[in-house]
């Protein structure tokens, strides 16, 4: 049932990038960073440090104030289906059923209807919502809606997934389940992921590396995606260092 | 809507008609003078006579034709212009000031303009109807488009969608609830203006006929015209409302009366159930006795529940 061979992840690079809205103040400091294909980079930082702006710049929705942003060496100057964005909430189109939402990226790419149906059903099955295809988003719980968003983002088979605090509005229990689901469904897609969160534990669990956006420092995560490594000495040390710098 | 509410609605109309009949047949003169006023029976018999004539249906057809053309034009162009003004800086700069200057002019004041510009009276009336409905639709659409959730558009853009796709898949469906608000207002003012324009410059139509009856002092005829306008207006706005509900059936909406009203009604109904089922089958176990002391509310919540076998912790 799995779709054709996954496309390789994209390499994203930021070179001396100053972030900010074109008609607002720029965010202090510049970011220089290279995200290798297939990496999951977690981004943490205080509110207002430009986490969402960073994602929108990588998506191509905002131009950088200075510096260059590239995907595989090509400057990013517009949004593209290659780089999907996942939002904290409210991003599903409320007039489309769950299935129609998941089919949307495929419809935009003019995938034939039968194939769209098949792919959407497959993705809904993977996120555990096979029985909810005909519901409208407002008939689902917050956690279910985020699962639909994941399915929709991945159905378009992007080479990079940019996630803006996708589990930030969920309760602790649902959030842990969603983290496991994310790890599971990302496996085999090869996609590069930039995951913004305000939760240091979430960053240390999901990320291969953690970017602290306020200071621009990047550090490796000792035990990426190991549930029982939460209290390992390496993780404790990393958590202490991140919290100190925030 | 249940039978009780229908009855109340019909009763309200009937009471108004009865009051009218009483005041006019008794020739009441208490500062307000009802001596010259036609009675309900007179109006009804005039109505019955008119309905049998072809002129009546011709007039009806003319008015409906004019409002349909004018209103549809206003709906299409109003949505297009409202979307353009909300989405494009150029459109906002070019059309915005013009709209704000023309909008306050009552459509019926444009009769001279219509007469100067358009070759026939017929087109003039349609033009005035169009202008009346155009601005409410434009303004509602503009607001609705500006109030769209930004994440919807960003999501479609990052799926590789272009400007047209955003328009088709986000802007138009997302603005629809607001657009229908404008269409509801628009159909109302369109009726006001089509009737007024017919009174001024029409050759046929319900408004023209009503004014004719007035000039020959046929008061029952005038009221037949008014009743016809009222009925047509009610019919068309119900149709717009209905289409709006169909088109925006995805909206999470409470039942009529709003969430607060509905929940109050539900509580009242629950209270009635409590009162009307006082002798509920007696329970033998202890927690049912406790329930009886605390009032029968617990039973009313589940009136069909079988007596519980074991006490609930």
Boltz contact constraints between the chains, C-beta under 6 A:
constraints:
  - contact:
      token1: [A, 59]
      token2: [B, 158]
      max_distance: 6.0
  - contact:
      token1: [A, 61]
      token2: [B, 154]
      max_distance: 6.0
  - contact:
      token1: [A, 79]
      token2: [B, 157]
      max_distance: 6.0
  - contact:
      token1: [A, 79]
      token2: [B, 158]
      max_distance: 6.0
  - contact:
      token1: [A, 80]
      token2: [B, 160]
      max_distance: 6.0
  - contact:
      token1: [A, 81]
      token2: [B, 159]
      max_distance: 6.0
  - contact:
      token1: [A, 81]
      token2: [B, 160]
      max_distance: 6.0
  - contact:
      token1: [A, 84]
      token2: [B, 158]
      max_distance: 6.0
  - contact:
      token1: [A, 85]
      token2: [B, 158]
      max_distance: 6.0
  - contact:
      token1: [A, 87]
      token2: [B, 151]
      max_distance: 6.0
  - contact:
      token1: [A, 90]
      token2: [B, 149]
      max_distance: 6.0
  - contact:
      token1: [A, 90]
      token2: [B, 151]
      max_distance: 6.0
  - contact:
      token1: [A, 91]
      token2: [B, 151]
      max_distance: 6.0
  - contact:
      token1: [A, 91]
      token2: [B, 155]
      max_distance: 6.0
  - contact:
      token1: [A, 93]
      token2: [B, 152]
      max_distance: 6.0
  - contact:
      token1: [A, 94]
      token2: [B, 250]
      max_distance: 6.0
  - contact:
      token1: [A, 95]
      token2: [B, 173]
      max_distance: 6.0
  - contact:
      token1: [A, 95]
      token2: [B, 250]
      max_distance: 6.0
  - contact:
      token1: [A, 105]
      token2: [B, 159]
      max_distance: 6.0
  - contact:
      token1: [A, 108]
      token2: [B, 159]
      max_distance: 6.0
  - contact:
      token1: [A, 108]
      token2: [B, 160]
      max_distance: 6.0
  - contact:
      token1: [A, 108]
      token2: [B, 161]
      max_distance: 6.0
  - contact:
      token1: [A, 108]
      token2: [B, 165]
      max_distance: 6.0
  - contact:
      token1: [A, 136]
      token2: [B, 250]
      max_distance: 6.0
  - contact:
      token1: [A, 138]
      token2: [B, 252]
      max_distance: 6.0
  - contact:
      token1: [A, 156]
      token2: [B, 159]
      max_distance: 6.0
